[in-house]
Amino acid sequence: MFAGFAFLHPFLSIKIVPNNSFFYCFLVLLDAWRTKSLKQIWNDYPLKGITLCIFLFHLAHPLFYDWQGFGQSLYAEIQEFLRTFAIVFAGFVLCPQKWDWEKAIHVLERMAVLLILIAFSIQILHENYISACFTQSDVFYVFDPEAERSFRNTGTVFSPNIFGIQNVALFLLINHFEKRSLVKRILLPLLLLVIFFTATRAPFVILIISLAVYYALYSKTKMMKILLYGIPIFFIAMDNLPETSMIGKAVNSVIDIFLTGGQNTSGSSVELRESQWEVAAAIGSTAPFFGHGVGFTDNLITETGVIKMAYMGGLFGAEGYQFYLAIDYGLIYSLMAIFFFLSMLHFFMKGYFTQKRSEYAILGFVLTVFEIFFLFSSRPQASWQVTMLFAGLFMKMLCDARHNANNNEIFIQVE
């Protein structure tokens, strides 16, 4: 169930579940009712204070804007909360008391094989047949051999970025928990190839950053070996790969980000982000503290007159959570969001130092860094359900490990 919601439900929920955000809420309440432990779980949740503040803000937010009806605004606010910050708590609640990673990793590997097979079939056919069933847009779904990124594989979801980070998350989890080297040698390169199929830079850059943070915390010896062997192999491979190949284009576009800010490739560049930020700050300055309301940025493109001109002339899709914070939410909510993520990082880092470099603390920290980089580099879509669901899971495991350690200390003292 956990793997299905994290890696498959974005397209299944469109037809099967009317609103996947409320379905999450239902599952959390059902599980808590089944175990009769909702109050205890909430008391154990490390982020309950800031989560409650964010929820109350969403409830009160419709009072500060009127561009759509109050009922519709309140529904959108609750839905936004459930599909973002509440997902961490959902992962925390849905974590079973006895989690068997040996069984769990087998489920994740089957999920990885399914995604790999779907990605390869889409790549061979040059048709995103799953996405095409649920959208009329042809932005990412048409094969154009003349374009720099001739085809962008969206896999089981609606976005190449989201499909990319799904495979990045699987890569990180399988790389850590799978102990059979043969399985890793088969699956990890295939997952990496699927990330290249998406023809988007964000997942590839995030994979590099996540692995760097992971090995810096988990094993500096392995990190040094990767650097010593990986860098020469990388340059030898790049020297022999044609620049027009799919992998050559992807790697060159990533390198161009660091050398020129992305000016020599299609997609977002540093200059574009500066333009987006200028327009977002100008629009946000008209409602600096509470913003214009959830959904305002997404609806700008349907407006007419000056607002639409500003959107089309500067925001270009608002590819970054910071633009939504500035326009939709305002300063107060932005500060709460920053505090939420800093609290997560602090919790995992504290667990890393106090619990002898706990693997749960490492993975939770890596996934939080992963999500932060993705949110501020790409359009914030359905990434929370992939990264933050597992971050909540690792948070609960870290809390349970801490409680068990404290109980053992008390038991020893009693003896």
Beta strands, then each sheet from edge to edge (+ up, - down):
end
